[in-house]
Amino acid sequence: MVNITLPDGSVRQYEGAISGMQVAESIGAGLAKAALAVKVDGKQQDIYLPIEKDAHLQILTVKDEEGLEIMRHTLTAQVLARAVKEMWPDAKLAIGPTIKDGFYYDIDMEHKLTPDDLPKIEKKMNEIIDRNQKVVRELWDKHEAEKYFKDIGNTYKADIIHRAPDGKISLYRQGEGEINKPTGHFMDLCFGPHIEQTGKISKAFKLTKLAGAYWRGDSNNAQLQRIYGTMWANEKDLKSYLTRIEEAEKRDHRKLGTQLDLFHIQEEATGQVFWHDKGWTLYRLLENFIRDKIRREGYIEVKTPVLVDRVLWEKSGHWEKFRENMFTIEADEKTLAVKPMNCPCHVQIFNKKTVSYRDLPIRMAEFGSCYRNESDGSLHGIMRLRGFVQDDAHIFCTPEQITEEVTKFCELLKTTYKQLGFENIVVKFSTRPEKRAGTDETWDKAEAALAEACKASNLAYEINPGEGAFYGPKLEFTVFDSLERGWQCGTIQLDYVLPERLDANYIGADNQKHRPVMLHRAVLGSLERFIGILIEHHGGAFPLWLAPVQVVLATIVDDAIDYAKEIKLEMEKHGIRVELDLRGEQISYKVREHSHAKVPAIIALGKQEVEKRTVAIRRLGSQKQEFVALDEALKALAQEAKTPE
């Protein structure tokens, strides 16, 4: 007798071994039709494989996130891969995993793929789905599987198998007969699970783009062609996703950075930013926005060296952990590293004087310039750079002060995000990684203290196992933008390790030395990256207080030039960032040009405005004009232009 426990807690008994599909059929025909795979005691499994002992069972359908991912994987490994092989028999398949919202496949082939090939491949994929052939798992001896792929000329699959431990290898066969023929079979290496029939696969898919990729990510290996795609449960979801992608492309910070004249990046300074006047205005606005906030929260601001002897990085443990991502130079027979983070330097400032427990907490902030040797392939506009600035800070406190300091930080972070236009925040609690500094006892203490602080802050979180920093657990704060994309930005990490390694201490009430706790925290993270997020979130149309140019005064007639200059002086007195457009162009042309530049308010000035001492205000995105008295407009715009506190 086999007892199957379902997610609702009910138990069904069966005479002997039974498959997931048979369980689904015993529940109802509708579920059996929708069933794609199962989870047996939390582990995914093909729906037709037997369950031979008592187990907890979940039947996965396309409505489940895991079910949708399995369908995507079957589409990639069994449909996309087969379509390519039937169209280009010489193609060598490498790897084809699922990714967020879709999938890709890396392929080595003579034919150079172009975007025109993608609809042709999609057509072949639809044909394969319509054949509705069975997809069956087979277990092969490792050496036989390796020989099979070598014999058919696929060195990539053979390499994967060769590196695998000895034992059985999971292959999936689709159909019967001669290999890679429409009426024949297709065989691929895959851990699975897969959907049993290709006919169950949703046709709500689209191949989206092409790219290049090195085998195993190593530039010394062959460059492969990568086909990206997306697949959803139905056409409605697919259309919604494609609309979001189209909107995301319009909002791409690299495109808008050029359109709005904010910044540029060029090969002579790879991974670093050339800020233009308007972009640097935006940068300073954001930096000073944070600076003013933390000053009110009792932070001191410091500045530390960029070049630091490797000796300090070895003491802190960063050399062992981050050496490959550090830029180094040799000087005076020393190895100096360009700092990738600020924490060891802040400890040096803390250590320069005797600190009493009465001085704690010390909140030490720095807009620290950091440099990391990121690979060319990982760089992405201003979102991923080699040189960037963090709104970094380290709080030195007693163990008793941890909860209060974490609570204060969380409130600061939530207020800041809301003022910048982000309402939805998800928090992850990242626990000890496999490779870490400090004892298990220290980690137990750190994780317990951070959990207690979360409880006191009424902070809901998800556990993110094994993703803590090497020196302590952390909270990661993810904001969601206007396209519902998540961006991990803020973080706070609880650290008992670095104060020990770098010999930081304070004098306690007992007149003895004690180690402080060190809280590493950032609200925005990289300022450059956060500006990229802001650009895409707002589509370049910033709220008035954050816009590099807040108002443009555009004259309609020459008689309004003196009036425009007068208004500009008054606006500047009120702290408004304003520009003049006195050109002899049509007002419609001026409005169109400044709207393209995403200026929040365009004021048109003609004879009537001069005579009545009024202004005609057109807001970005609106076709309407508002006619307002000059004094009233100045007062309202000045209030709106203020940076929120």
N, C-alpha and C positions, 0 to 999 in steps of 0.2 A: 504494500500500500504506500502511495506517495501523497503527502500532504502539501498542497500548494496554498500559501498565504498571499492574498491579494492586497493591494495598497490600502483598501478600506478596512483591513483587519479580518475579513471573512476568509474561511478556510474551505478549500475544495479537496476532496479525496478522489484518487484515481487508483485503479487496480495495479498498475505498474508504471514503468517509464513512459513519459508522455512529453510531446513537444509543445512549445509555446503556441503554435498554431492550433493544436488540438484543444488546448485550454481556451483559447479565444473562441473557437467554434462551439465549445460547450457553454460559453457564456451567451453568445448570440451571433447571428450571421453578419450583422452590421459591424461588430467589432472585428470579426475574422476578416472581413473585406478590407478594413482600414489598417489591420495589424501589419507592421513592417519588420519589427524585431522585438526582442525581449531583454529585460534585465533580470538575471538570476542571481539573487543575493548580492545585488548592487553591481553585477558585472554584465556588460552587454554580450548578447549571444544571438546567433542566427535563429530565426523563428522555427526552423524545421529540426533543429538538433534536439536530441532527447534530454529530458530532465529525469535523472534516475534516483534522486533522493529528495527528502523534504526540503523545500526552499521557499523563499519570499520571491514573488514574481511580479514584475511590472510589464505590461504589454505596451509597447511604444507605437504610436501613430504619428502622422505628420503634424498633428497638433502639439506634440511634445517637442521641445527644443532638441533633445537627443535624437528623436525620430527624424526630424527634418535634417539633422546633420548626417545621419546614416543614409538618408535618401540622396543628399548631396554627394556623399562619398561614393555611393553606387553609381551615380551619374558620371562622376569623374573617372573612377577606376574601371568601370565596365562599359560605359557608353561613349564618353569623350575619347578615351584611350582606344577603344575599338574602332570608332569612326576614323580617327587619324590613321590607324594601321590599315584599314580597308582602302582609304584614299591614297595613302603613301606607304606602300608595303615595306619600303626600306627604313621607315622611321623606327628609332630605338626609344622605347619608353623609359623614362627615369623614375620620377616620383610624382604623385598626384594627390596631395592632401587637401582636406577642407581647411578653410580659413574663415574668419568672421564674415558672415553674409554670403559665402560662396566657396570657391575652390580654384585650384590651378593645376596644370600638368606641365612638367618639364620634359622636353622631347629633343632628341638629337636626330636631325634629318637634313638631307641635301636641299630639299625645297625650302626656299626662304618665304616664310609666311608673311602675308600682308593683311590689313584689315578686310580686304575684299574676300579673303578666304574664310572669314568667320561665319558669314551666313551659309556658305556651302557646307561647312562642318556641322552647323546647327541642323541643316536639312538632313544630313546623314545620321545625326544623333536621333532625330525624330523617327527615321526609318528603323533604327535599331530598337527603339522603345516599342514601336508598333509590332515588331517581330514577336515580342512577348516571350522571349526565351528564358529558360530557367538559369539561375545563377547558383552554382553548388560549390560548397567548400570541400577541398580535398587536402589531406595531410600527406606530405611527401617527406621522404628522408632528405636531410639537408644536402647531402652530396649529389643525390639524384636530381634535386631541384636546381642546384647550381649548374650541373651538367646540362640540364634541359635548356636553361636560358643561354648558356654559352653556345650550345648547338644551334639555337635560332638566332644567334648573333647579338643578343642583348647583354652587353657587358655590364650595364648599370645594375640590372636586377641581379646578375651573377655576383657583382661586387657586394651588394647589400646582403645577399645570402651568405657569402664567404665570411663576412664579418659577424654573422649571427652565431650564437652558441650552438653546439651540436644538439641534434634532436630533430623533431618534426618541424616542417615548414608549411605554413598555411598558404595554399593557392586557391584561386577561384576560377572555375570553368563556366563559361557561358555558351550554351548550345552544344551540338555534336558535329561530327564530320570534319572535313578538312579545315585546318587552322586559318583564321583571318579571311574566310570567305563568307559572304552573306548567309549562306545555308549551312556553314560549318561552325567551328567553335573558336572561342577566344579564351586565352589563359593568361592570368596575371597574378603576380605576387601581391598578397594583401593580408593583413591581420584580420580585417573584417570588423564587425559583421556587415553583410550586404542584404539588400532586399532580394527575396527569392525569385521574383519574376520582373523582368525589365518593364513589362506593361504597367506595373504599379508606380513607376516613376513619373512624377509630375512633369508636364511639358512647359511649365512656367519657368523657363530658364533662358539665359542669354549669355553668349560669350562677349565679354566686354572689352578686352584689350590684350595686347601682346607686349612681351618684355624679354630681356635677356637675363640669363642666370647661369652662374658657374656651378658645375657639378660639385656637390658638397660645400658650396660657398667659397671655394678656393680658386683664386684667379689663375693658378697654375694648371687647373684642369680645363677640360673642354667647356666652351660656352654653349649652353642649350637655349632652345626657344621655349618661352613660357606662355601658355594660353591661360588667361584668367576668365572666370565666369561667375555668374550668380544663379541661384535657383531658389524658388519659393513654393509654398504649398499651393498657390493659385495665382491666376493672372492679376487679380486685384493687388495682391501683395507684391508681385513682381513690378507692376506699374508704379506702385507707391515707392518702392525702393529706387527704381530708375529715375523717378522724378526727384528724389532726394539727392541722388548722385549728380544729376544735371544741375540742381541748385548748388550743390557743393562745388562743382567746377566753376560756376559763376562767382562763388565766394572765395575761391582759392586765394590765399593770402599772397602768393607770389604774383599772381595776375593783378590783384588789387594794389599790391605794393608798387607796381609800375604805374598803373592807372592813376593812383592818387599821389604819385611822386613821393613815396615814403622812404624807400630804400632800394638798394640793389646789391647783388652778389656777383663777383666775377672770379675767374680762374686764378688770378694772381693772388687772391686771398681766400682760398677755398675754405668754406665753413665759417666765414666771418662776414660781418655786415657793414656795408657802407650806408650809414644813415644820412638821408637828405634832410633839409631844413624841416619840412613838415613831419617827417618820421621822427626826427630827434625831438621835436616839440611834443609829440605823442609820448615818446619814451620818457621824457622828463616829467610830463604830467603824471604818468603812472608811478614813476619812482617817487616823486614828491607826495603823491596821494598816500602811498604806503609809509613814507618817512614821517609824515605828519601824524598818522595813526599810531605808529609805534612810539613816537615821542610822548604822546599822551598816555601811552600804556607803561611808561617808565623805562623804556629801553635807552641805553647809551649806544652811540654809533662809533665804530672804529674803522680803520683801514689797515690792512696787513699786506706784507710783500707778496709779489707774484712768484718770484724765484726763491725757492727754499731748498736747503741742503737735504739730500736723500736721507741723512741720518735721522731727521725728525720724522720723515715718512716711514722709516723702518720702525722707529719707536712706537708710532701710532698704529702700525699694522696696515696702513694704506699701501705701502710699497709692495707687500706680498699680494695684496688683493687687486690693486689697480695699476701695477707697473706697466703693463702692456698698453694702457690707455694714457700714460703720462708722456708729455714732451720733456726731454732732458737736454741739458747742455753741459759741457765740461769747462770749468773755469777755476784757475788757481789750484789745480790738481784735485778739484772736488767735482762731484756730480750734483748738479742742481736740477730740481724738477720744477716745471711750471705748474703751479698748484691746480689740481682738479677739483678741490673743495677747500673750505675755509676752517674747518673745525680744529685741526692741530694748532693753527696760528692763534686762534682765539684762546686756547688754553695757555699759550705763552703770555698773553696779556694778563690773564687771570693770575698767573703764577708770579707776576712781577712785584706784587706787594702782599703783605700779610692780610688775609681776609678773615674777618670775624663772622660768626654765625649771624650776628646782628646786621651784617652787610647783605645777607642773602634774602631774596634771590637777586642775582646780578643778571640782567637781560642784555646781552651784548649782540648788537646787530651790525651787519656789514652788507653793503651792496657790492659783493665780492666778485671780482673778475676771475673767472675760472676757464681752464683750457683742457680739453680732452681729445685724445687722438682717435677720433671716430673714423671709421672706414668711409671711403667715398660713397659706397652704396647706401650707407645709412643716413647720409646727409639729406635734409629736406627743407629747402627754403630757410626761414628763420625758426622753424620748429625744431630742427636738430642741427646743431652747430658744433664747431670745434672751440670757438671762443664765445662766451656768454657771461651774463651777470646774474647772480642769484640774490633774491631778497632774503639773505641768510641770517640766522640768529641762533645763538646758543644761550640757554638759560642755565645758570649754575645755581643749584638750590639744594636744600636738605631733603631727605626722603619724605619728611612730613609735609613738605611744600609741593610735592609732585601733583597731587590732585588739583589743588587750586591753580597751579600754573597751566596744567593741561586744559582745565575748564576755561581759563581766561583766553588761552590761545584759540580754542574752538569757537568761542564767542566772537573774537576778533576776525577769524577766518570767515565765519558765516555772514557777518555784517558786511565785510569787504566784498565777498562774492555777490551778495544781493545788490549792493550799490553798483557793481560792474555789470549787472544784468543776468546773473546766474542764480536761479531759484532752486534748481534740483541738484542735490549733492548726495553722493553715495560714499560711505566710509568703509574701508577695509582694514582689518586688524591683521598685520603681517607678523607671523611668528618666526621662531628661530630657524635659520637656514641650516643645511647640512654642514657647510663649512663656516665656522664661526669662531670668534674669540670669546674667552670667558668660560667659566664652569657652568654645568647644568644648574647648580644651586643659584648662581648669579642670574641665569636666564629665568629660572622659576620666579625669582624675586622681581625681576624687571617686568615679566609678562603679567604677573599678579598685580603689580602697582599700576601698570597702564590700564588693565581691565577695571580696576577699582576707580581710576580716574574717569573712565568712560561711563561707568555706572553713575558716578556722582554728577556727571554732565548730562545725563539722560541721552547719551549718544548711542544710537543704534548702529551696528556694524556687522559686516560679514567677515568670517575668518578667512584669511589668505595664507594657508599653511606654507611654511618654509621660505617665505619671501621677505623676511626681516633683513635689516642691515647686518653686517657681520659682527657689529658690536651691540646690537640691541633690537628689540621689537619696535614696530612703528605703526602709526595710523596713516593711511593714505586717503586723500580726499579727491574724489572724482566729480568734476562739474559736467553738466550736460548742456550742450549748446542749442541753438534754435533749430538745428536739424536732428536733435536727439542723439548726437554723438557724444561719447564720454571722453573726457580729457583728465588724466590724473595730474593734479597740480600740487596742492598743498600736502605737507607731510610733517609729522612730529615723531621723533624717535627718542626712546628712553635708553640712556647709556650709563652703565656702571663701569664699562671697560676702559674707555679712553682716559678718564680721570686717574685710574690706577696706572695705566701704561705711561702717562705723561706726568705722573707725580703731582697731581693737583690736590690741594687740601685747604681746609679752613680750620680756624680755631673754634671749638665748640664751647658750650656753656661750662663744660668740665675743664676748660683750659687745655684740652688735648687736641691733637690733630685728627681730623676726620676727612674722608673723601666726599666731595660733593657729588650729587647726581647731575648729569649733563643732559639737557633736553635739546636736541637738534631740531630746528623747525624752520619752515618756509611757508609763506602764504601763497605766493604766486609760483615759486620755483624759479625757473629761468625767465627773466623779464622779456627776453626776445621771443621765447616760445609763447609766453602768455599774450604778448601783443599779436602774434600770429593767430592765436585762438580768438582774441577779441575781434580782429579783422574779419575772420570767417563767421563768427557768431553774429556780428552786426552787419555783415555784408559790406563793410567799409562805411556804412552810414552810422557813425558814432553818435551817442547822445551829445547834446550841445556842449556840456561841460568838458567832454573828453575830445572833442573835435579839434584838430590842429588849427583849422580856420573855422571860426564859429559863424561869422557873418561876412558876406560880400555886399558892398554898396555899388550897385550898377546904375550908371546914369543912362537916361533915355535921350536927353538933349544936353547940349553944351552948357545951357543956362543953369543946369543943376550941378555943375562941377564944384563950384565954391560951397554949395550946401552940402555936398557929399564929403568934402574935406573937413567941413565944420563938424559933421556928425562923426566922422572917423576919430577926430580928436576927443570928442565927448565919450565915445565908446571906449577908447583906450584908457581914459581916466577911470572908467567903471570896470576896467580889467577885462574887457571883451577883446578877443583876438579877431581883428577885422582887416579886410583888404578892400582896396578900391579897384573898380573896373571902369575907367574913364574913356575907354576906346570908343571910336565912332561906329561900332557895330550895332546891328539891330538888337533890341532888347531880347527878342526871342532867341537869338543866337547866344547871347550872354547867359541867359537862363539855362539853356540846354548845356552849355559848356560847364557851368558851375554845378549843375545837377549831376553831370557825369563825374565831376570831382567830389561828389557827395558832401557839398557844403550844406550844413543844416538849415541856414536861413539866408535867403537872397532878398535884398531890399532894393526895389526899383524906385528910381527918383526921376520924376519929370517935372514939368512946369507947375502942375497942380500941387504936387508935394512941396515945392519951393514956396509957393504962394500961401499955402495953408499950414506950413511947417508940420507936415505929416510924413509918414513913410508907408510904402506898400510892401508888406512882408509876404513872401512866398516860402512856405516850408518845403523841405525836401520830400518828394513823393506826392505832393499835393498840387492840383491845378488851380486852386483857389488863392486869391490874394486877400490879405487882411489890411485894411486901411486904418492906421492908428496914429494918434498924436505923438510927436517926437518924444516928449518927456515920458509919456506912458510906455512907449516902446523901449526906451533906454532903461527904465526901471525894471520892466519885465524881463528883458534879455539879460541884464546884469545879474538878476536873481537866478535865472536859469543857468547862467554860465559859471556860477560858483561851484568849486569842487566840493562834493559832499563830505561831511565830517564823520 
